Amino acid sequence: MYRIFDDVFHVADRDYMYNFVKNSLYKVGWADRDEAIPALHRNLYSDYSEEDLSNMKFMETIQSETLIELIDGRKPERVVVNLSQPGNVYYQHSHYGEESLVYYANIRWLHEWAGETIIYKEDGEEVETAITMKPGRVLWLGEGIPHSLRPPSLVCPDLRFTLAMFFKK
């Protein structure tokens, strides 16, 4: 099960959160993998602490009662911001034992810049749908939903920022 939420935050809150993620400290690699990173697969991410999330004011500014119900008072087990740029490579994966919240942090995005989140059918082989990268959008992924992201296209002048939170099921 996945759900899409738009207009979850006021514009001023989205601007604040975009500047927060844009100015975060980024590391090379994968937040959830400890392996050598070949040159073609370098990715940038920022691990967030509970304090970072609090300073970002994410939870306090959610305007959707349905999303608040899905979170159900849980604190995320981990929070990471992925910084994507043209040429990045991403793999189909899923999160077992966790539900995920993905926040599209950019304040400006055009369709021709790509950057969709790909949701696969249960077998993990066929694409079920592509979730458009839309500023301020929140994607809720239930446990075990196979997905990957598509990097920005070569014509994209911006970096793609997504904040991901993982909640114990």
Order of alpha helices (4+ residues) and beta strands (2+ residues): beta-alpha-beta-beta-alpha-alpha-beta-beta-beta-beta-beta-beta-beta
